[in-house]
Amino acid sequence: MWRWGGSDSPATNSPTVTPPVVTTPTTPTTPTTPTAPVQTPVTFANVGVHDPSVVRVDGTFYIFGSHLAAAKSTDLMNWTKIADGATATNPLFADVTKALAETFAWAQSNTLWAPDVIRLDDGKFYFYYNACKGDSPRSALGVAVADRIEGPYVDKGIILKSGMWGEAGADGTIYDAVKHPNVVDPQVFRDKDNKLWMIYGSYSGGIFILAMDPATGKPLPGQGYGKHLLGGNHARIEGAYVQYSPESGYYYLFTSFGGLDANGAYNVRVARSRNANGPYVDAKGTDMSTVKSDPSKPLFDDASIAPHGQKLMGNHQFALAAGETGTAAGYVSPGHNSTYYDPATKQYFIIFHARFPGTGEFHEVRTHEMFINEDGWPVVAPFRYVPLGQAAGAPSATVAAADVAGSYKLVNHGKDISAAIKQSQSITLSADGKVSGAVSGTWTHKGSNRIALAIDGTAAAYSGVLSRQYNANANAFTVTFSAQNADGVSLWGARTGN
């Protein structure tokens, strides 16, 4: 056995002879540009769960929605439906038609609306169900309990009723639909001090919050319908969900304004508070408890509520850029969201249902990442969530100033409540800090993936967050920004080409 060097080399005192180097003439070659990494197309497994409420159990995300639908996922991208339909065969209950017979009878309905599930200190899962007549706020809200997240759940009784015309409601006064709640769309959550709350309501008298007993999962006595937080006079506000941010120290109250159908102009808004039970305000400082429809105007007066709250997203569509293929990305009536904060990664996610341009009432679940901007408000990434780890070439999560300059598709979500679909416009962010194209202004990279934009004709500047998101139409991870101003208007930008 021969080795080069080392103690196993043969000893010799002979001089080392170096053979002459022979060179062969070569033909000069043109330098080559390294091949860009090829992105593997990202795939998804989609489900239709209306009004999805998320809970994570042992590494698996579960969503529960209207009509007793439920699904699960380990990555927020690929979902498997595990239940659907308020029928005797739905596995979430032994036989929901019998178990919740009192609820169905009161609501004069054969289906269920948006639920919520939470695990309490006893280790059991509490399923907050509700049913509504639909053409009136005659509803019932109750709770069922199971040892497993997937059930079967056992009913523990109705805890609230509404819509009892001419009769006393939970607060002892005659039920009044313009000031008392429609008892649907619950979310039960813990505040930073582990106190338990339930927020709920839709249209009618607005959104209310109750302090809950963690031992029973039911409201503490003596609260009636609880504290009013926003809405009233049948304002089209529903789907309330609260998320605490340890990063900012705020509680964020998400709601959907408008109507849920394809022509209803559903859009997601947010307000914030230092306290779980409010008061919640928007960036202008408006106390959201004062935001309601004008009783002197026709029913479902949107004009009175549209100026308020921070609008995160509504109807929109990104036009296809050169080289992009497929159906142009966009949503119609996105809303009734829930959220999730991952304490390990410090990521925020928003989970919601959406309809799509040109597809009528067809709907699916979508998940987007959220960020907290420099002003302490959540902003939503423009494209659905795909972890950056799936990107070819392992790009950095840090978006430097040099990465930002280029051409973009821009969506301005505005502040209106309208069924019109806001189409993207073409703009350029130049290296010298100028914004040109469909709008003009300036932009500034502020470090830590933060961006500020000043758009000509808009008094309030936009505070945003940069990230790399997967653009399915381009099959590429691209630089994006999501920004918001004090008027409650959100901008989404997605870079195209170079």
FENMO-V117367 format. One record per pair of residues at least 6 apart in sequence whose C-alpha atoms are under 7 Angstrom apart, sorted by sequence separation. I is the first residue (numbers start at 0). J is the second residue. If there is no record, write none. Layout:
I,J  I,J
//
This chain:
2,8  54,60  55,61  63,69  72,78  83,89  88,94  103,109  118,124  131,137  132,138  145,151  167,173  168,174  189,195  200,206  211,217  212,218  230,236  243,249  244,250  257,263  258,264  259,265  272,278  280,286  340,346  341,347  354,360  371,377  372,378  428,434  434,440  444,450  469,475  470,476  483,489  1,8  53,60  54,61  62,69  63,70  71,78  72,79  82,89  87,94  117,124  118,125  131,138  145,152  161,168  166,173  167,174  188,195  189,196  199,206  200,207  211,218  212,219  243,250  257,264  258,265  272,279  279,286  280,287  292,299  293,300  340,347  354,361  370,377  371,378  427,434  428,435  433,440  434,441  443,450  444,451  453,460  469,476  470,477  482,489  483,490  53,61  54,62  62,70  70,78  71,79  82,90  87,95  116,124  117,125  130,138  131,139  144,152  145,153  165,173  166,174  188,196  199,207  210,218  211,219  242,250  243,251  257,265  271,279  272,280  278,286  279,287  292,300  319,327  339,347  340,348  354,362  369,377  370,378  426,434  427,435  433,441  434,442  443,451  452,460  453,461  468,476  469,477  482,490  53,62  61,70  62,71  70,79  71,80  82,91  86,95  87,96  116,125  117,126  130,139  143,152  144,153  165,174  187,196  188,197  198,207  199,208  209,218  210,219  241,250  242,251  256,265  257,266  270,279  271,280  292,301  318,327  339,348  353,362  354,363  369,378  370,379  412,421  426,435  427,436  432,441  433,442  442,451  443,452  452,461  467,476  468,477  481,490  482,491  52,62  53,63  61,71  70,80  85,95  86,96  116,126  129,139  130,140  143,153  144,154  164,174  187,197  198,208  241,251  242,252  255,265  256,266  270,280  271,281  293,303  317,327  338,348  339,349  352,362  353,363  369,379  426,436  432,442  442,452  451,461  452,462  467,477  468,478  481,491  51,62  52,63  60,71  61,72  69,80  70,81  115,126  116,127  129,140  143,154  144,155  163,174  186,197  187,198  197,208  198,209  241,252  255,266  256,267  270,281  292,303  316,327  317,328  338,349  352,363  353,364  368,379  369,380  410,421  425,436  426,437  432,443  441,452  442,453  451,462  467,478  468,479  480,491  481,492  51,63  52,64  59,71  60,72  69,81  70,82  114,126  115,127  128,140  129,141  142,154  143,155  162,174  185,197  186,198  196,208  197,209  240,252  241,253  255,267  291,303  292,304  316,328  317,329  337,349  338,350  352,364  353,365  367,379  368,380  410,422  425,437  426,438  441,453  450,462  451,463  466,478  467,479  480,492  51,64  59,72  60,73  69,82  114,127  128,141  142,155  185,198  186,199  196,209  197,210  239,252  240,253  254,267  255,268  291,304  316,329  336,349  337,350  351,364  352,365  367,380  410,423  424,437  440,453  441,454  450,463  465,478  466,479  479,492  480,493  50,64  59,73  68,82  69,83  114,128  127,141  128,142  142,156  185,199  196,210  197,211  239,253  240,254  253,267  254,268  290,304  315,329  316,330  336,350  337,351  351,365  409,423  410,424  440,454  449,463  450,464  465,479  466,480  479,493  49,64  50,65  58,73  67,82  68,83  114,129  127,142  141,156  142,157  184,199  195,210  196,211  239,254  253,268  254,269  315,330  336,351  350,365  351,366  367,382  408,423  409,424  439,454  440,455  449,464  450,465  465,480  478,493  479,494  48,64  49,65  67,83  68,84  113,129  126,142  127,143  141,157  183,199  184,200  195,211  209,225  238,254  253,269  314,330  315,331  335,351  350,366  367,383  368,384  408,424  409,425  438,454  439,455  448,464  449,465  464,480  465,481  477,493  478,494  66,83  67,84  112,129  125,142  126,143  140,157  141,158  182,199  183,200  184,201  195,212  208,225  209,226  237,254  238,255  252,269  253,270  314,331  334,351  335,352  349,366  350,367  366,383  367,384  408,425  409,426  448,465  463,480  464,481  477,494  66,84  67,85  111,129  112,130  125,143  126,144  139,157  140,158  141,159  182,200  183,201  195,213  207,225  208,226  236,254  237,255  251,269  252,270  313,331  314,332  333,351  334,352  348,366  349,367  365,383  366,384  407,425  408,426  448,466  463,481  464,482  66,85  111,130  125,144  140,159  161,180  181,200  207,226  208,227  236,255  237,256  251,270  252,271  313,332  333,352  334,353  348,367  349,368  407,426  463,482  48,68  110,130  124,144  125,145  139,159  140,160  161,181  180,200  181,201  207,227  236,256  251,271  313,333  333,353  348,368  349,369  406,426  407,427  462,482  463,483  48,69  123,144  124,145  139,160  161,182  180,201  181,202  206,227  207,228  235,256  236,257  250,271  251,272  332,353  333,354  347,368  348,369  406,427  461,482  462,483  108,130  123,145  124,146  138,160  139,161  160,182  181,203  206,228  235,257  249,271  250,272  331,353  332,354  347,369  405,427  406,428  461,483  462,484  108,131  123,146  124,147  138,161  159,182  180,203  206,229  235,258  249,272  250,273  330,353  331,354  347,370  405,428  461,484  106,130  108,132  124,148  137,161  138,162  179,203  180,204  205,229  206,230  249,273  250,274  330,354  331,355  404,428  405,429  460,484  85,110  106,131  107,132  136,161  137,162  178,203  179,204  180,205  205,230  248,273  250,275  330,355  331,356  404,429  459,484  85,111  106,132  136,162  137,163  177,203  178,204  180,206  204,230  205,231  281,307  329,355  330,356  404,430  459,485  103,130  176,203  177,204  204,231  281,308  329,356  459,486  102,130  176,204  203,231  204,232  281,309  202,231  203,232  204,233  203,233  106,137  202,233  203,234  205,236  44,76  45,77  46,78  106,138  202,234  43,76  44,77  45,78  105,138  106,139  202,235  43,77  44,78  46,80  105,139  202,236  201,236  202,237  201,237  102,139  200,237  201,238  270,308  269,308  270,309  199,239  268,308  269,309  198,239  268,309  269,310  140,182  268,310  138,181  139,182  140,183  267,310  268,311  66,110  67,111  138,182  267,311  400,444  66,111  136,181  138,183  267,312  65,111  66,112  266,312  267,313  65,112  266,313  65,113  265,313  64,113  65,114  228,277  64,114  228,278  264,314  398,448  63,114  397,448  63,115  170,223  178,231  129,183  169,223  170,224  177,231  178,232  184,238  186,240  169,224  177,232  98,154  177,233  234,291  91,149  92,150  93,151  127,185  229,287  230,288  234,292  91,150  92,151  158,217  228,287  229,288  232,291  233,292  91,151  92,152  228,288  229,289  230,290  231,291  232,292  90,151  91,152  92,153  227,288  229,290  230,291  231,292  232,293  54,116  232,294  50,113  52,115  54,117  235,299  233,298  234,299  233,299  234,300  266,332  234,301  265,332  266,333  267,334  311,378  398,465  208,276  264,332  265,333  266,334  311,379  398,466  263,332  265,334  114,184  115,185  117,187  261,331  396,466  113,184  114,185  115,186  261,332  396,467  115,187  260,332  259,332  414,487  414,488  403,478  413,488  412,488  413,489  412,489  411,489  412,490  255,334  411,490  255,335  410,490  411,491  254,335  409,490  410,491  409,491  410,492  409,492  385,469  408,492  409,493  190,275  407,492  408,493  382,468  390,476  407,493  408,494  382,469  407,494  408,495  374,462  382,470  406,494  407,495  373,462  405,494  406,495  372,462  317,408  372,463  406,497  372,464  405,497  261,354  119,213  370,464  242,338  238,335  240,337  238,336  261,359  261,360  313,412  260,360  312,412  381,481  380,481  379,481  378,481  310,414  316,420  318,422  378,482  314,419  315,420  316,421  317,422  318,423  378,483  314,420  315,421  316,422  317,423  314,421  315,422  316,423  306,414  305,414  305,415  381,491  305,416  301,416  247,375  325,472  324,472  323,472  324,473  323,473  322,473  264,416  264,417  264,418  263,418  262,418  257,416  320,495  310,487  309,487  310,488  311,489  308,487  309,488  310,489  283,485  282,485  283,486  282,487  53,337  50,335  51,336  52,337  53,338  50,336  51,337  75,366  51,350  51,351  50,351  51,352  50,352  49,352  48,352  47,362  48,363  47,363  48,364  46,363  47,364  45,363  46,364  45,364  38,390  38,391  37,391  36,391  36,392  40,474  38,474  38,475
//
